[in-house]
């Protein structure tokens, strides 16, 4: 099965843990902040 090029991610990042908010949801703001450190 082939996928369009824009469906395939540029990179995969393995994380030891995923930041969560106080109610247990994913903390997207902290995840995006960490992503900028990886791409720099």
C-alpha positions as CSV (number, residue, x, y, z in Angstrom):
1,X,0.0,0.0,0.0
2,X,1.4,3.4,-0.9
3,X,0.7,6.7,0.9
4,X,0.9,10.2,-0.5
5,X,4.2,11.9,0.4
6,X,2.5,14.4,2.7
7,X,1.0,11.6,4.9
8,X,4.5,10.3,5.8
9,X,6.1,12.1,8.8
10,X,9.5,13.8,8.3
11,X,10.9,12.2,11.4
12,X,10.0,10.0,14.4
13,X,10.9,11.0,17.9
14,X,11.0,8.5,20.7
15,X,10.3,10.1,24.1
16,X,10.8,8.6,27.6
17,X,7.7,10.2,28.9
18,X,4.8,12.4,27.7
19,X,3.9,15.5,29.6
20,X,0.4,15.6,31.0
21,X,-1.8,18.2,32.6
22,X,-3.1,18.0,36.2
23,X,-6.2,16.1,34.9
24,X,-4.2,13.6,32.9
25,X,-4.7,15.0,29.4
26,X,-1.7,15.4,27.0
27,X,-0.1,18.8,27.6
28,X,0.3,19.9,24.0
29,X,1.9,23.3,24.9
30,X,4.7,21.6,26.7
31,X,5.1,19.0,24.0
32,X,5.4,21.7,21.3
33,X,8.0,23.5,23.5
34,X,10.0,20.4,23.7
35,X,9.8,19.8,20.0
36,X,11.5,23.1,19.2
37,X,14.5,22.0,21.3
38,X,14.7,18.8,19.2
39,X,14.6,20.6,15.8
40,X,17.2,23.3,16.7
